[in-house]
Amino acid sequence: MFSFLKDKLVLAATQDGSRIEKGEDALNVSIDRVVEELKENIYDQIRTIRDPEKDNNLEELNVVDENLITVYPFGCSGDKFVANIEFVPTVQHCSLAPLIGTCICCT
């Protein structure tokens, strides 16, 4: 099973023109690509959430930023990932920060 997976990863990694010497390198390239895609997808989902007190979304208010999202593999298999999403409330004493955090987690 693992050799089949490595062959598929080598094929996917070399289709963009890069040359991969080892299957392990292909696995790392593929995981990095998946991590970046997940990060972008998560940001696309949470940036459109509307602030409960304002008419703007979280991206317009600079509450969320793509650089505040971290995605990394969980375990050795590379099929599960952990996402850490940080956000910056509009004011330091924002009473709705827990609600915004809950909206981000449930999206």
Order of alpha helices (4+ residues) and beta strands (2+ residues): alpha-alpha-beta-beta-alpha
